[in-house]
Amino acid sequence: MARLYVDFNTMTTDPKARVYINTQIQPVLAQDLRPGLVVTLYDEEMEVAALVEFDQQDQVWLGQPYWSTRRDLPVQEKSGSH
């Protein structure tokens, strides 16, 4: 299952509450996106399985999170901080 970094602060305001997938961050993985694909979306704090959708109107990829699969990730210490 592909893992895609996302900013969960970019959720849509529609009833589906989907998150935008920034294809510029991981262009190689973005080439394999297709509607209906299940991927793992993650950020610094959590990861969640999601169904990929393509918004024809806005020409953007979106992920519909399955919130029941949410998993909190271990806190990463910042390197160089003492």
PyMOL CGO cylinders between C-alpha atoms (Angstrom):
from pymol import cmd
from pymol.cgo import CYLINDER

trace = [
    CYLINDER, 0.00, 0.00, 0.00, 1.44, 3.37, -1.02, 0.3, 1, 1, 1, 1, 1, 1,
    CYLINDER, 1.44, 3.37, -1.02, 2.18, 5.88, 1.76, 0.3, 1, 1, 1, 1, 1, 1,
    CYLINDER, 2.18, 5.88, 1.76, 1.54, 9.50, 0.89, 0.3, 1, 1, 1, 1, 1, 1,
    CYLINDER, 1.54, 9.50, 0.89, 2.46, 12.48, 3.02, 0.3, 1, 1, 1, 1, 1, 1,
    CYLINDER, 2.46, 12.48, 3.02, -0.43, 14.95, 3.38, 0.3, 1, 1, 1, 1, 1, 1,
    CYLINDER, -0.43, 14.95, 3.38, -1.35, 18.01, 5.37, 0.3, 1, 1, 1, 1, 1, 1,
    CYLINDER, -1.35, 18.01, 5.37, -4.51, 17.06, 7.24, 0.3, 1, 1, 1, 1, 1, 1,
    CYLINDER, -4.51, 17.06, 7.24, -5.23, 20.78, 7.62, 0.3, 1, 1, 1, 1, 1, 1,
    CYLINDER, -5.23, 20.78, 7.62, -6.22, 20.79, 3.92, 0.3, 1, 1, 1, 1, 1, 1,
    CYLINDER, -6.22, 20.79, 3.92, -9.49, 18.94, 4.42, 0.3, 1, 1, 1, 1, 1, 1,
    CYLINDER, -9.49, 18.94, 4.42, -12.34, 19.83, 2.09, 0.3, 1, 1, 1, 1, 1, 1,
    CYLINDER, -12.34, 19.83, 2.09, -15.39, 21.47, 3.62, 0.3, 1, 1, 1, 1, 1, 1,
    CYLINDER, -15.39, 21.47, 3.62, -17.87, 19.22, 1.83, 0.3, 1, 1, 1, 1, 1, 1,
    CYLINDER, -17.87, 19.22, 1.83, -19.72, 16.48, 3.75, 0.3, 1, 1, 1, 1, 1, 1,
    CYLINDER, -19.72, 16.48, 3.75, -17.13, 13.85, 2.72, 0.3, 1, 1, 1, 1, 1, 1,
    CYLINDER, -17.13, 13.85, 2.72, -14.31, 15.78, 4.45, 0.3, 1, 1, 1, 1, 1, 1,
    CYLINDER, -14.31, 15.78, 4.45, -11.60, 14.59, 2.09, 0.3, 1, 1, 1, 1, 1, 1,
    CYLINDER, -11.60, 14.59, 2.09, -7.95, 15.63, 2.29, 0.3, 1, 1, 1, 1, 1, 1,
    CYLINDER, -7.95, 15.63, 2.29, -6.01, 17.10, -0.62, 0.3, 1, 1, 1, 1, 1, 1,
    CYLINDER, -6.01, 17.10, -0.62, -3.10, 14.99, -1.89, 0.3, 1, 1, 1, 1, 1, 1,
    CYLINDER, -3.10, 14.99, -1.89, -0.22, 17.26, -2.91, 0.3, 1, 1, 1, 1, 1, 1,
    CYLINDER, -0.22, 17.26, -2.91, 1.30, 15.42, -5.87, 0.3, 1, 1, 1, 1, 1, 1,
    CYLINDER, 1.30, 15.42, -5.87, 4.30, 17.77, -5.92, 0.3, 1, 1, 1, 1, 1, 1,
    CYLINDER, 4.30, 17.77, -5.92, 5.69, 16.31, -2.67, 0.3, 1, 1, 1, 1, 1, 1,
    CYLINDER, 5.69, 16.31, -2.67, 5.97, 12.73, -3.96, 0.3, 1, 1, 1, 1, 1, 1,
    CYLINDER, 5.97, 12.73, -3.96, 5.73, 12.94, -7.77, 0.3, 1, 1, 1, 1, 1, 1,
    CYLINDER, 5.73, 12.94, -7.77, 6.81, 9.33, -8.38, 0.3, 1, 1, 1, 1, 1, 1,
    CYLINDER, 6.81, 9.33, -8.38, 4.07, 7.94, -6.13, 0.3, 1, 1, 1, 1, 1, 1,
    CYLINDER, 4.07, 7.94, -6.13, 1.59, 10.42, -7.59, 0.3, 1, 1, 1, 1, 1, 1,
    CYLINDER, 1.59, 10.42, -7.59, 2.05, 8.87, -11.04, 0.3, 1, 1, 1, 1, 1, 1,
    CYLINDER, 2.05, 8.87, -11.04, 0.45, 5.66, -9.75, 0.3, 1, 1, 1, 1, 1, 1,
    CYLINDER, 0.45, 5.66, -9.75, -2.66, 7.30, -8.29, 0.3, 1, 1, 1, 1, 1, 1,
    CYLINDER, -2.66, 7.30, -8.29, -5.99, 6.18, -9.70, 0.3, 1, 1, 1, 1, 1, 1,
    CYLINDER, -5.99, 6.18, -9.70, -9.56, 6.51, -8.45, 0.3, 1, 1, 1, 1, 1, 1,
    CYLINDER, -9.56, 6.51, -8.45, -10.48, 3.68, -6.10, 0.3, 1, 1, 1, 1, 1, 1,
    CYLINDER, -10.48, 3.68, -6.10, -6.91, 3.00, -4.97, 0.3, 1, 1, 1, 1, 1, 1,
    CYLINDER, -6.91, 3.00, -4.97, -6.51, 2.52, -1.21, 0.3, 1, 1, 1, 1, 1, 1,
    CYLINDER, -6.51, 2.52, -1.21, -3.43, 4.26, 0.21, 0.3, 1, 1, 1, 1, 1, 1,
    CYLINDER, -3.43, 4.26, 0.21, -2.05, 5.28, 3.59, 0.3, 1, 1, 1, 1, 1, 1,
    CYLINDER, -2.05, 5.28, 3.59, -2.10, 9.02, 4.23, 0.3, 1, 1, 1, 1, 1, 1,
    CYLINDER, -2.10, 9.02, 4.23, 0.22, 10.29, 6.96, 0.3, 1, 1, 1, 1, 1, 1,
    CYLINDER, 0.22, 10.29, 6.96, 1.75, 13.35, 8.56, 0.3, 1, 1, 1, 1, 1, 1,
    CYLINDER, 1.75, 13.35, 8.56, 4.01, 13.86, 11.57, 0.3, 1, 1, 1, 1, 1, 1,
    CYLINDER, 4.01, 13.86, 11.57, 1.32, 12.77, 14.03, 0.3, 1, 1, 1, 1, 1, 1,
    CYLINDER, 1.32, 12.77, 14.03, -0.86, 10.06, 12.48, 0.3, 1, 1, 1, 1, 1, 1,
    CYLINDER, -0.86, 10.06, 12.48, -1.59, 7.79, 9.58, 0.3, 1, 1, 1, 1, 1, 1,
    CYLINDER, -1.59, 7.79, 9.58, -4.88, 6.56, 8.15, 0.3, 1, 1, 1, 1, 1, 1,
    CYLINDER, -4.88, 6.56, 8.15, -6.04, 4.39, 5.25, 0.3, 1, 1, 1, 1, 1, 1,
    CYLINDER, -6.04, 4.39, 5.25, -7.86, 6.34, 2.56, 0.3, 1, 1, 1, 1, 1, 1,
    CYLINDER, -7.86, 6.34, 2.56, -9.66, 5.86, -0.73, 0.3, 1, 1, 1, 1, 1, 1,
    CYLINDER, -9.66, 5.86, -0.73, -8.23, 7.93, -3.60, 0.3, 1, 1, 1, 1, 1, 1,
    CYLINDER, -8.23, 7.93, -3.60, -10.57, 10.09, -5.67, 0.3, 1, 1, 1, 1, 1, 1,
    CYLINDER, -10.57, 10.09, -5.67, -9.94, 12.55, -8.51, 0.3, 1, 1, 1, 1, 1, 1,
    CYLINDER, -9.94, 12.55, -8.51, -11.86, 15.81, -8.57, 0.3, 1, 1, 1, 1, 1, 1,
    CYLINDER, -11.86, 15.81, -8.57, -12.48, 16.56, -12.25, 0.3, 1, 1, 1, 1, 1, 1,
    CYLINDER, -12.48, 16.56, -12.25, -13.69, 20.10, -11.61, 0.3, 1, 1, 1, 1, 1, 1,
    CYLINDER, -13.69, 20.10, -11.61, -10.63, 21.23, -9.65, 0.3, 1, 1, 1, 1, 1, 1,
    CYLINDER, -10.63, 21.23, -9.65, -8.19, 18.73, -11.23, 0.3, 1, 1, 1, 1, 1, 1,
    CYLINDER, -8.19, 18.73, -11.23, -6.86, 17.57, -7.85, 0.3, 1, 1, 1, 1, 1, 1,
    CYLINDER, -6.86, 17.57, -7.85, -6.38, 14.24, -6.09, 0.3, 1, 1, 1, 1, 1, 1,
    CYLINDER, -6.38, 14.24, -6.09, -8.23, 13.70, -2.83, 0.3, 1, 1, 1, 1, 1, 1,
    CYLINDER, -8.23, 13.70, -2.83, -8.15, 11.02, -0.15, 0.3, 1, 1, 1, 1, 1, 1,
    CYLINDER, -8.15, 11.02, -0.15, -11.32, 9.92, 1.66, 0.3, 1, 1, 1, 1, 1, 1,
    CYLINDER, -11.32, 9.92, 1.66, -9.94, 8.81, 5.06, 0.3, 1, 1, 1, 1, 1, 1,
    CYLINDER, -9.94, 8.81, 5.06, -11.25, 5.71, 6.81, 0.3, 1, 1, 1, 1, 1, 1,
    CYLINDER, -11.25, 5.71, 6.81, -11.03, 7.29, 10.26, 0.3, 1, 1, 1, 1, 1, 1,
    CYLINDER, -11.03, 7.29, 10.26, -11.56, 3.93, 11.97, 0.3, 1, 1, 1, 1, 1, 1,
    CYLINDER, -11.56, 3.93, 11.97, -8.04, 2.99, 10.77, 0.3, 1, 1, 1, 1, 1, 1,
    CYLINDER, -8.04, 2.99, 10.77, -6.36, 6.06, 12.27, 0.3, 1, 1, 1, 1, 1, 1,
    CYLINDER, -6.36, 6.06, 12.27, -3.15, 5.30, 14.10, 0.3, 1, 1, 1, 1, 1, 1,
    CYLINDER, -3.15, 5.30, 14.10, -1.14, 7.83, 16.09, 0.3, 1, 1, 1, 1, 1, 1,
    CYLINDER, -1.14, 7.83, 16.09, 2.56, 7.79, 15.24, 0.3, 1, 1, 1, 1, 1, 1,
    CYLINDER, 2.56, 7.79, 15.24, 5.36, 7.98, 17.81, 0.3, 1, 1, 1, 1, 1, 1,
    CYLINDER, 5.36, 7.98, 17.81, 6.51, 11.55, 18.43, 0.3, 1, 1, 1, 1, 1, 1,
    CYLINDER, 6.51, 11.55, 18.43, 9.76, 12.20, 16.55, 0.3, 1, 1, 1, 1, 1, 1,
    CYLINDER, 9.76, 12.20, 16.55, 12.36, 14.19, 18.46, 0.3, 1, 1, 1, 1, 1, 1,
    CYLINDER, 12.36, 14.19, 18.46, 13.77, 17.12, 16.56, 0.3, 1, 1, 1, 1, 1, 1,
    CYLINDER, 13.77, 17.12, 16.56, 17.45, 16.54, 15.77, 0.3, 1, 1, 1, 1, 1, 1,
    CYLINDER, 17.45, 16.54, 15.77, 19.81, 19.07, 17.25, 0.3, 1, 1, 1, 1, 1, 1,
    CYLINDER, 19.81, 19.07, 17.25, 17.57, 20.06, 20.15, 0.3, 1, 1, 1, 1, 1, 1,
    CYLINDER, 17.57, 20.06, 20.15, 19.01, 19.57, 23.64, 0.3, 1, 1, 1, 1, 1, 1,
]
cmd.load_cgo(trace, "trace")
